[in-house]
Amino acid sequence: METLAAAIALILVIEGALYALFPTSMKRMLAEVMRMPESMIRNAGMIAAALGLAILYMLYR
């Protein structure tokens, strides 16, 4: 459970840093995402989740 909390904290640190360092670029990127079809966003999310699982598998096997 401690590892999960650390992973969530790291996600928040990285995402917060991106918004703090590049606010204009992040707004532009979010506007682009709003124009994308839902299927493309869903596919990108599934690919990111699968990649994350693969990395976790390789780290903890």
C-alpha positions in Angstrom: 0.0 0.0 0.0 2.9 2.3 0.7 4.3 1.8 -2.8 0.9 2.7 -4.3 0.8 5.9 -2.2 4.3 6.8 -3.4 3.3 6.2 -7.0 0.3 8.4 -6.7 2.4 11.1 -5.0 4.9 10.9 -7.8 2.2 11.3 -10.5 1.0 14.4 -8.7 4.5 15.9 -8.5 5.2 15.3 -12.2 1.8 16.6 -13.3 2.0 19.6 -11.0 5.5 20.5 -12.2 4.3 20.4 -15.8 1.5 22.8 -15.1 3.7 25.1 -13.1 6.6 25.1 -15.6 4.6 25.1 -18.9 1.1 26.6 -18.3 0.7 27.9 -21.8 1.8 24.6 -23.4 -0.5 22.6 -21.1 -3.5 24.8 -22.0 -2.7 24.3 -25.7 -2.4 20.6 -25.2 -5.7 20.4 -23.3 -7.4 22.3 -26.1 -6.0 19.8 -28.6 -7.3 16.9 -26.5 -10.8 18.4 -26.4 -10.8 18.3 -30.2 -9.8 14.7 -30.4 -12.4 11.9 -30.9 -13.1 9.9 -27.8 -11.9 6.7 -29.4 -8.5 8.2 -29.9 -8.3 9.3 -26.3 -9.5 5.9 -25.1 -6.9 4.1 -27.2 -4.1 6.4 -25.9 -5.2 5.7 -22.4 -5.3 2.0 -22.9 -1.8 2.1 -24.5 -0.4 4.1 -21.6 -2.0 1.7 -19.1 -0.6 -1.3 -20.9 2.9 0.3 -21.0 2.7 1.1 -17.3 1.7 -2.4 -16.5 4.6 -3.8 -18.6 7.1 -1.6 -16.8 5.7 -2.6 -13.4 6.0 -6.3 -14.5 9.6 -5.9 -15.6 10.5 -4.0 -12.3 8.8 -6.5 -9.9 9.2 -9.9 -11.6 
